[in-house]
Amino acid sequence: MKLIGLVYPNWGGLFLRILVTGSTGRLGSAVLNQLKERECSVLMTSRRKPEYGDRFDWVYSDMLSGEGLEEAARDIDVVIHTATSPMKKTKEIEVSGLTNFLSKLTHIKHFIYPSIVGIEDIPYNYYKHKHEAEEVLKHSNIPYTIVRATQFHSFVDSLFLSKPFLKGYFIPGNIKFQTVDVGEFANHLIDLTEKGPQGRTGDFAGPKVMTLREMANLKIGMSNKPSRVYNVALPGKLYKSLLEGKNTNPTQNVGSVTFEDFLRKNMTGKYE
């Protein structure tokens, strides 16, 4: 592992070695992108080798099979656990995989677990398993911090607003989001490494609650392309929970980068 020399004053001058799991994912990549600007000792682990190979060392691991986890965990002080699986084998990876991983981490000082706002109130299997994973961590002997975030700007944009269809967006326009910048959240996770275990800490939510219709109209206005928004109501408890804003937390609007800022950066390449 490349030891570059970061000492954490809040840890009594200890030199901490950080493991980033899920290093090829959206959040893992953002964490590594922020870490490359800091002087620190970092090990990356994932099934595929990510970027930053010239900056950080990497080892193969698989949360599903458990292969490589013991090697990844060796000589590590802090874990930022961004490995996740929203679509496939979620319980096996989020719950069983985490349980197995924690069994190899009895020596570590701090396990940082990024989670999602509102998961106990939103009837979606992936969220249910994230909530179960939180409980596994709480009942382990591992010093931990659980920090929940709202959805990322890029996630909502790519899921609902990536391309208009027949010059229109056909979307459940009344559902609410409080999107946050993935880079800001990544920085927040890194800052938590300096503070020590916090237990369940405050949510990290975006600066503004918006309906999906408002987000679509904002994108249409900024793109200067003729388009319309067609609201599609959906049945079920999942749709109802998003209508009620269960995935938001207006009292914790920690992020400063707005959805408009995100769209502008995508168009110009920079925040203004």
Order of alpha helices (4+ residues) and beta strands (2+ residues): beta-beta-beta-alpha-beta-beta-alpha-beta-alpha-beta-alpha-beta-alpha-beta-beta-alpha-beta-beta-alpha-beta-alpha-alpha
